[in-house]
Each structure stands twice: as C-alpha cells, then as structure tokens.
Amino acid sequence: MDAKPYTKWGRRLLEAQPFGTIRHVCGNMRFVADGANAAVGRTILTVFMVAGPGASTTLPWRVGEDHDRFRRTEQGWSIASRRWVELFSRPE
C-alpha cells in the first residue's frame, strides 16, 4: 500500500479543518500472525468530535473497527490494508 494518498488526504483534512476537533480512543487491539512476515488485526475506535465552541459532549460520534493487514518490510512492520467497519454512529 502506498502511504502517499493517505498523506495527501491528511494534509487536506488539516488545512480544511471540517470537523473542529477530533479525538479517538483505541482499544481491544487484537493481532494474529499470518505467516512469518504478515499479520492481521482489529482495533476498536471510539471517535469523539467537537464541532465548535460550546459543542463539547462525552457522547461518541462514531464507534467502529479497523480491520488491518500488516506486512513486515526491511524498515519494520507496515499496514498493507485497512478497512473501517462502522458499528455505531450518533444521530445528528
């Protein structure tokens, strides 16, 4: 997987600031070897968003799982693929 599209996406997101402030909590991480140089994993993400002044809340904006495939490279482990699976979302 080429990281450059994600880098460009991240830069555009930072420049646009469409969501105010986003914070997330990662938990229930589980990783399993899939051969000598590969692994699969799942991580639960609880995402909080503050849309603007006075909009703080402790209610999560989204809860979902990252389903990842990893590969070992000469530089170390990297993400080969990632798929987001939404579990819950806050009605707006």
C-alpha positions as CSV (number, residue, x, y, z in Angstrom):
1,M,0.0,0.0,0.0
2,D,1.3,3.4,-0.9
3,A,1.1,5.8,2.0
4,K,1.2,8.9,-0.2
5,P,-2.6,9.1,-0.8
6,Y,-3.2,8.9,2.9
7,T,-0.5,11.6,3.5
8,K,-2.2,13.9,1.0
9,W,-5.6,13.2,2.5
10,G,-4.3,14.0,6.0
11,R,-2.8,17.3,4.8
12,R,-6.1,18.3,3.1
13,L,-8.0,17.4,6.3
14,L,-5.7,19.6,8.4
15,E,-5.9,22.5,6.0
16,A,-9.8,22.4,5.8
17,Q,-10.5,21.7,9.5
18,P,-14.0,20.5,8.6
19,F,-14.7,18.8,11.9
20,G,-13.4,21.2,14.6
21,T,-11.6,18.8,16.9
22,I,-11.5,15.0,16.5
23,R,-10.2,12.7,19.2
24,H,-10.3,8.9,19.3
25,V,-9.6,6.2,21.7
26,C,-8.2,2.8,20.5
27,G,-9.0,-0.3,22.4
28,N,-9.5,-4.1,22.3
29,M,-6.5,-4.4,19.9
30,R,-6.0,-8.0,18.7
31,F,-3.3,-9.1,16.4
32,V,-2.6,-12.6,15.0
33,A,0.4,-13.8,12.9
34,D,-0.5,-14.8,9.4
35,G,2.9,-16.4,8.4
36,A,6.4,-15.2,9.1
37,N,6.0,-11.8,7.6
38,A,2.3,-11.0,7.8
39,A,-0.3,-10.4,10.5
40,V,-4.0,-9.4,10.7
41,G,-5.6,-7.3,13.4
42,R,-8.6,-5.5,14.7
43,T,-8.8,-2.4,16.7
44,I,-12.0,-0.7,18.2
45,L,-12.0,3.0,17.7
46,T,-14.3,5.3,19.7
47,V,-14.3,8.7,17.9
48,F,-15.3,12.0,19.6
49,M,-15.9,15.2,17.7
50,V,-16.2,18.8,18.8
51,A,-17.9,20.7,16.0
52,G,-17.4,24.2,17.5
53,P,-17.4,26.3,20.7
54,G,-19.8,25.0,23.3
55,A,-20.4,21.8,21.4
56,S,-18.4,19.5,23.7
57,T,-20.0,16.2,24.6
58,T,-19.0,12.9,26.0
59,L,-21.2,11.0,23.5
60,P,-19.1,9.3,20.9
61,W,-19.5,10.5,17.3
62,R,-18.7,7.1,15.8
63,V,-17.6,3.6,17.1
64,G,-16.1,1.1,14.7
65,E,-13.4,-1.3,14.0
66,D,-10.2,-1.0,11.9
67,H,-9.7,-4.4,10.1
68,D,-6.0,-4.4,9.2
69,R,-3.5,-6.5,7.3
70,F,0.2,-5.9,8.2
71,R,3.4,-6.9,6.4
72,R,7.0,-6.9,7.6
73,T,9.3,-4.9,5.5
74,E,13.0,-4.1,5.7
75,Q,12.1,-1.0,7.6
76,G,9.7,-2.8,10.0
77,W,6.0,-3.5,10.1
78,S,3.6,-1.5,7.9
79,I,-0.1,-1.5,7.2
80,A,-0.8,-3.4,3.9
81,S,-4.6,-2.6,4.0
82,R,-7.2,-1.1,6.3
83,R,-10.9,-1.4,6.3
84,W,-13.2,0.6,8.6
85,V,-16.3,-1.2,9.8
86,E,-18.8,1.2,11.5
87,L,-20.6,-0.3,14.5
88,F,-22.4,2.8,15.9
89,S,-22.9,6.4,14.9
90,R,-24.5,9.3,16.7
91,P,-27.6,10.7,15.1
92,E,-27.0,14.4,14.1
